[in-house]
Amino acid sequence: MKNFFKLVLANIVAIALMLTGIVVFFFLFIAASAINGKKEVTVKSNSILTLDFKTKIIDSPAEGKENIFNFNDDQNNVTLYNIIQSVKKAKNDDKIKGISIETDNINAGITQLEDVRNALLEFKKSGKFVYAYGNTVSQPAYYLGSVADKYYLNPAGGVELKGMAAEVVFFKDFMDKYGINAEVIRHGKFKAAVEPFLKNEISPENKEQLSTLLNDIWGRTSSEIAKSRNISPESFKTTVDSLYSLMPDLSLKNKLVDQLIQESQYEAILKAKLNIKKDEKLNKISFANYVESNKQDDSDKDNQIAVLYASGEIYGGKGYDGIYAENFKKQIKKLADDKDVKAVVLRVNSPGGSANAADEILFELQQLKNKKPLVVSFGDYAASGGYYIAMAANKIYCEPNSITGSIGVFGIIPYFKDIANKNGIRSDVVSTNANSLMVSPINGLTPGTVSIMTRNVEGTYKRFVYFVTQNRKKSFEQIDALGGGRVWSGTRAKEIGLVDELGTLDDAILYAAGLAKVKSYDISSYPKKMNKFEQLFKGMNEDEISTKIIENEIGKDNYQTFEQIFNPKYKEGIMMKTMFNVKF
């Protein structure tokens, strides 16, 4: 008995110590977060604004996931809007003498890169320099860096310059081999999101739209690189086709870079440019710190232009890491009722998702537009459901390289009849009505279910096209001809009338302010970024953990296609979604 009480006492002490440790940890966690958030930054004279490998360009403040256990995290998340505003500020800032691009890989989408590149072109008009240095440079990083007056490359480095390609992964043979079945219902010959489960090769229609899309994007970006580097289109094409850029000496020979030097030699060039002695320190300031240094108290809280970011896939219910209807509707209603918010800019960066959730969001946006101006700006993606929610807009701005359109819907229901039968598993059903068991994991869909789902898909497509006709002032036949699930580049979308203007987020904000008739205003961003304490408890459930494990095993890109069958979020019914994931 004595030993028993000792054991109980030891367990009580152990639990007490553990609880004390947890309490101490959270106090330290909160304190460290507070200390970390109070950093003040000042810009020294004779400085260089630097875009380095630590900088991740994000569209929405809510995208900025941090390492919550590392309070000195090297990764700096900076929004595209703040990057652009910083370049504009630096143009007239006497303390900033030039900009140095020092990144081999850049975390940014194609439309973000083009916006930053255009801002740098405008910066150069001030007479200040833009230099770039790289070791093993990715294609996106080179596209951005090619705007520089001089591009320097490590003698043992290289540039990844290869053009663009689309690879579609097909699961039909895999499903046939293991007895996995899928009932697919879709509208639109171009609705290629379901093709991996139906075919073993790219359909002619999908090949057509992919070819057009890739050539639109690459044609624009490659011509900009060639122009900046003063290379003829013919020579540039030969260089890319031959992969000459991977060899440093051939990169130099073919005018992709200006000089092969070590990084310390590049530092010496920068010092010479600023008339700094070799033994003196070079003043560099990152974009993240420069943004921090320019932060001021709100000068006009009564007049705000709200930027509402719709980033990620569209789902029903509540959640994070995407656009969840319940969360998003609540945010829209708040903005609609906020008297200080004079206009709203909806920044869409979404491939779509649940048709029902998209419809809920569209309705609330329409209600908001009845109270104040609503202008839409497209980022990398505004396709299918992402395009659908834009139909409440007074005006739609689109980036030239945005992927948009995909006016189409589909439904996909998995079942496992073949694998069950092969292993001696059968099922029998007792029901009260003809279609009581609409979907069986063994036998699939009843004929009546297939019939009604087909009608539902067609009805949803007609509803989609109806809202597009209202916003775009076109007939059903005109939109139907552009729809069918086909995706378009932003440039093409402007030509065929799916958007109003080619322009940036900044252009959309200025137009919204004009509609609201306000000259002095502040920019406010929504949804707000979660703090580290909130991040600690977000996504700590069994489904999220298992999803991450599978994603890590098969790769993020493959998982995006694979999850259409196995992710519970995709069991919500009819989908408005494109599976295109174009990376530059």
Summary of the structure (lengths in Angstrom):
residues: 584
radius of gyration: 26.9
end to end distance: 71.3
largest distance: 91.3
contacts: 1930
relative contact order: 0.13
helix: 47%
strand: 20%
